[in-house]
Amino acid sequence: MASNNETNRPAGVPEENVYNSTHWTIYLGYGIAVLAIAALLFGE
């Protein structure tokens, strides 16, 4: 992902929708996946 403002965006995509780092929902999804796998492995 480019971090400069000269990046060509498709029409209808506002500038604030450009992320330059990992979004918090990615971390949340991985956390839920790890908890679900742990529940399957260690649950009774």
C-alpha positions as CSV (number, residue, x, y, z in Angstrom):
1,M,0.0,0.0,0.0
2,A,1.3,3.4,-0.9
3,S,1.3,6.1,1.7
4,N,1.4,9.1,-0.5
5,N,-1.6,11.1,-1.6
6,E,-0.9,10.7,-5.3
7,T,-2.2,7.1,-5.3
8,N,-4.9,6.6,-7.9
9,R,-8.1,5.4,-6.3
10,P,-11.1,4.0,-8.1
11,A,-14.0,6.3,-8.4
12,G,-16.2,6.4,-5.3
13,V,-13.5,5.3,-2.9
14,P,-12.9,8.2,-0.4
15,E,-9.4,9.0,0.8
16,E,-10.2,7.9,4.4
17,N,-10.7,4.3,3.3
18,V,-7.0,4.0,2.6
19,Y,-5.3,2.1,5.5
20,N,-1.5,2.3,5.9
21,S,-1.3,-0.2,8.7
22,T,-3.2,-3.4,9.8
23,H,-6.8,-2.7,10.7
24,W,-7.9,-3.6,14.2
25,T,-10.5,-6.1,12.9
26,I,-7.7,-8.2,11.5
27,Y,-6.3,-8.6,15.0
28,L,-9.8,-9.3,16.4
29,G,-10.4,-12.0,13.7
30,Y,-7.1,-13.8,14.4
31,G,-7.8,-13.6,18.1
32,I,-11.2,-15.2,17.7
33,A,-9.8,-17.9,15.5
34,V,-7.1,-18.8,18.0
35,L,-9.6,-19.0,20.8
36,A,-11.9,-21.2,18.7
37,I,-9.1,-23.6,17.8
38,A,-8.1,-23.7,21.5
39,A,-11.6,-24.5,22.5
40,L,-11.8,-27.3,20.0
41,L,-8.5,-28.8,21.1
42,F,-8.8,-28.4,24.9
43,G,-12.5,-28.3,25.4
44,E,-14.3,-31.2,27.1
